[in-house]
Amino acid sequence: MYSDRRFTTGWSPGAAEAPTIEDMTKPFPPGTFNFVDLVAKDISAARTFYEPLFGWTYVEQDTHGGPPYGMFLKDGKSAAGIGQMSKEMIDQGVPSTWNTYVSVDDIKAAEAKIRSLGGTLMFDTIDVFDAGRMTWAQDSEGAVFALWQPQNHAGSEITNVPGSFCWNERATRDLSGVKAFYGELFGWTFKDEDAQPMSMIHNQGREMGHAIVMSEQWGPVPPHWNVYFAVSSCDDCIAQAERSGGAKIMGPIDIPAGRFSMLKDPNGAMFYVIQLSEIDPS
C-alpha cells in the first residue's frame, strides 16, 4: 500500500525544530498538518475510550461560556483536542468526527482562495482567545478541513510518536480535483503511487499524507479527511478499543511503513492506528 517510508506530519520525531511544551508559539511551516481534534457526541464517553487507548490525560479548557472543550495530553504535552457536539448536530444524526487542521500564515487570504477554488466556508474566521485564528471549510468535493493561524498556540506539541497523530488521509472520488484544489490553496505537490490509486502529499519538500481514490467497496461514504495515530502495538490497541466499546473496521494490515488498522469509537468516529516500522526518516 505504501512505499518504504516513515509517516510524518512534517516534523521528524525528536527533531530539534519541533514545537515543545516550552515553545508553544513556534509555528509549523505553512501548509503543514498541525493539529487534530474530535467533535464528540459525549465528551465523558470519549474520555473513557481514548484515555486508556492512547495513554492520554484530559484537561478541560476555559471556554469563557462557550461549548465544552478540552485537551488530551500525552506525557504532559498536548496531543489532540476534543469538543462537545451541539444538540442540533446530535439530533441530525451527525457522527462524532476527527478533524484535520492545516497551519497558515494568513487565514483571511486563505478564505478568499478557498472561495475562488470552489470551496465553501462553514463559518467566518474566529479568534480563539489569544491562541490563534480558526475557520472550517469544505473543499470543492465537500470534504471538511480546518485552518489555523497560530498566535500563542502552534498546534499539537507532539507528533509522530505513540499516542500522537502522524499522518493524514484524504479519501476522494476526484483525485485530480483534490490535487488542483490543495495544490493551489497550500502549494502542495503530489506524487502518484504506481501500484495504488493514491497520491502522496508533499509540503515544502516533506511528505506528510496521501489522497486515496475511493473504490466501490467504500459504498456511500462521502469524501473526507481522516487521521492516523501512532501506537506502540497495533494489536494491543485493537484489543483495548474493543474492550472499551469500540470496533475494528479494517485490518490489521502489514505494510512497509508498519502495521495499521481502522477503528471506530463508541460514538461513531473513525480513525486509523499504526505501529510504525523502525525506518530511517532520511
N, C-alpha and C positions, 0 to 999 in steps of 0.2 A: 504493500500500500504506500509506504513512504520509503524514500531512499535513506542511506545511512547518515543520519544527522541527529543532533540534539535539538529538541524543541526549545524555543526561546521567544520571549516577548520582545527582545531587543537588548536585554541585558544578559551577559553570561553569569551563571551562578557565582557569587563571590566577587564579581568584578568591582574594582575599586570605585568606578564611577557610578555604581548603582545607588539609588536613594537608600538611606538608612534612617533609623528612628531618630538619629541625632541631626539629620539633614533632610527634613520633610519638604523643604521648599525647593530642592533641586529638581527641575522638571525632567521628564522623559523627553527624548527628541520628538519634535512634532511629527505626527503621523504614526506614533507608536501606541500599541495597546497598553494602557497604563493602569486599568482598574476594572474590576468586575463587581457587580452586586446582584442580590437576589430580591425580587419583588415577591414577597411571601404572603400567602393567604393567612398564615398563622405564625407569627414570629416565634412564639413559645415552642410550637411543634417543630419548627425548622431548627431551633437551637438544639432540641433533644436529638435531632437526627445528625446535624453537621458537626457538633462539638466533638463527639467521640469518633466520628468518621475521619476527620482531618486533624484532630488534636487542637481544635480551636477553643478560644475563650471569648465569650460575648461581652462587649462593653457598650452600654446604652449611651447614645449621644443626646445632648441637649438640643432639641429642635425648636426651642422657643415657641412652643404651642403648635408646631406642625405635626404631621403624621409621625408615628414612632419610627426611629431609625437607629441602627447600631452598627458597630464594627466587630468583625471576627478577627481576633488576634492570634497569631502563631508565634510562640516564643517571645511575646511582648510586642510584636510588630504587626501592623495592620496587613491582613491578607485579602480581605474582601469586606463588602458591606451588605447590609440587609435592611429592607424597609417593609413596612406593613402595606399590603394591598388595600385599596379603597373598597368600601362596601359596594359601590356601584360596579366595580370590576368583578368582585366576587359574585354578585348577583347575575352578572352576564356570563358567568362560567369561565372566565379567563383563568388559565392555569398559572401557577407560580412559574416564574421565568428568571433565568440568569441573563444579565445584561452586560454587554461589552462596551467599554469606554475607550475612546481614542483621544490622545493629548493633542491639543492645537495651541498655537500661539496667538491667534486672532479669531475668536469664536464668531464674531459678527460677520467677518469676511467669509468664514466657512458657511454660515447660514445662507448668505446670498448665493454662494456657489452651489449649495445643495438645491436650492430652488431652481437655479439655472440649468441644473443637470437632470431635472425631472423628479427630484426627491421632494419630500414634504417635511415640515417641522411639526412635531407633535405639540410643542409649546415654544414660545419665545425664550431666549436665554434668560436664566435667572441667576442671581448672585447667591451662592450658598455661604452666607455669612462672609468670613474672610478666608475661607478655604479655597474658593475658586468660582468659576462661572460654568454653568452647565446647560445643555439642552439635549433633548432626544429628538431623533429624526427617523424617517423611513426613507430608504434608498429608492431608486427607480423601480425596483421589483417588489417593494413593500416590506423588506426586512428592517427591523428596528435596531438602531445602534445609538450610542450616546457620545457626545463631545464634551471634553473637559478642558477648560483653560485654567491652568493652575495659578494659585496665588500662594497660600500658606500650606496647601496640601497637594503634593505632586501626584499621588496615586498610591498603589499598593507599595508597602515598604519592603516586601519580599516577593520574589517571583522565581519560578524555575526550580524550586526545591520542594520536597514533600510538604504538603499542606498549603501550597500556593498555586496560583494559576500559571500555566506555562505555554499555552498555545490557544489560538482562536480559529474557529472554522466558520466559513460562510457556505451554507447549503443553498444551491441555486438551480434553477431550470434555464438560466440565461447567462452562461459563463462570459460570453463576450460583453454583455451588458454590465456585469459586475466589474470586469476589467476597465471598461470605459468610465464608469461612474467613479470608482475609487481611485483609479489612476489619475483622473483629473482633479478630484477633491483633495487627495492627500499626497499625490506624486508617487503612489505605489507602483512598483513594477511587478510583473507576473512571469513565472516560468512554468510552462506546461510539463506535466509528467508524461513520459512516453507510454507507460503501461496502464495508466489510470485516467479516468475522465476528471481530472483535477488540475489545479494550477497553484503553485506556491506563491505566497505573498511576500514581497520584499519591501522594506522601507529603509532608505539611506544605506543600502547595501547589506542589510541584516534580514535574514529570513525569519518570519515571525508568525506565520499562519498559512492557511490554504483555503481555496474555494473549491468545493466539490460539486459535481453535477449530480442532481437527484434523479435516480432511476425510477422506474415504475414501482419498484419494491418499497419506495418511500410512501406510496399511496398519496392521500390528500394533504400531507404535511406541507404547510406553507413555507416559502423561502425564509431563512432565518440565520442568525448568528448563534454559535454555541461555544462553550468554554471547556478546555481541558485543564484538569488539576493534577499536578504531580503527586504521586504517592509512593511509599516505600514498598508496598506489596499490593499488586492489583487484586490478587485472590483474597487476601485478608480484607481488603476494602469492600469487595463484593459481599463477603460473608457478613461484615459489620452492617452494611447498608440493608441487607435482607433481615437481619436481626432487629433493626430499628424501624421496620415497616416500609423500606424502600424496595425497589425491584431492579433486577438486571434486565436491560432491554437488548443488549448485544454483547457478545464476547464471553470470556476474554479471548483476545486475538493477539498473536505474536507478530511483530513487525520488526524491521531492523532498529527502529528507534526505541523499542521497548515492548511492553505488554499492556494492552488497553482494553477498556470496556465502557459501554454506555450504560448509565444508571438513571433511575428516576426516583426522586424523593417522595415522601408520602403525600405531598401536596401537588405532585404532578410535574415538578421542574426537572427537565432533562439536563444531563451534563456528562462529560467524559472523565474517567480517571486513567492515568497512565503511569506505569512503573518504568521510568526511563532507563535505557541502557547506559552503561558507562562508556560514552563515546567522547572522544576528544572534540570539544566545541570548535577548535580551529579548523 
